[in-house]
Amino acid sequence: MDSHEGKSSNARDHLTLGRIVRVNHAGEFGAIRIYSAQIFVSRLFWTDCIPALSEMLADERRHCGLFRAAMPLRQSRPCRAMYLWSCGGWLLGFVTALLGRRGIWACTAAVEATVHRHLDDQLQFLKDRDTELYQIILSIRDEELAHLQHAEERLLYSSTPLRALRGVISFATDCLIWLSTWGDSSRMARALARDRA
């Protein structure tokens, strides 16, 4: 690799680091909006869900703060699509909570499974590039996985409408992540697949 290619690669990596922080911050903010809307509806209908949702909300708020604090060092700023994360998250949380407990946990399972996959891709990318950001993501991954496991435990059987709902939510989450990283999420996934091959 000549020096020009090395500089180009470093510039691309720097851009990707900023996008990782940006999309993770936006995603955590979207999760805050989802859980807030679900708690709002659950106060009327599903009060038994509130303790778990409140704990997840507290985790997401802390995660959001971690990524916001990591932005300046990486010359990053909040995502331009924040209104989509905000409005979309609240609407998704509200509608799925109206569908009942299974709607709530199907939403959580779909979002968290998608996020977990992207976090794994990010960790692979960051391993030799940004130790601090790698450690931040590693520190939250177990909590995100716990959210997923909690939801999965409450979805003991899966109907066709439930699978369809999860598929739509996963696809929408993937699209927002792709949009918020300008495609870098796909590049990281391909690189991870190559490393595994």
Secondary structure as UniProt FT lines:
FT   HELIX           3..42
FT   TURN            43..44
FT   HELIX           47..49
FT   HELIX           50..70
FT   HELIX           72..74
FT   TURN            80..81
FT   HELIX           82..98
FT   HELIX           101..126
FT   TURN            127..129
FT   HELIX           131..153
FT   HELIX           160..181
FT   TURN            182..183
FT   HELIX           184..196
//
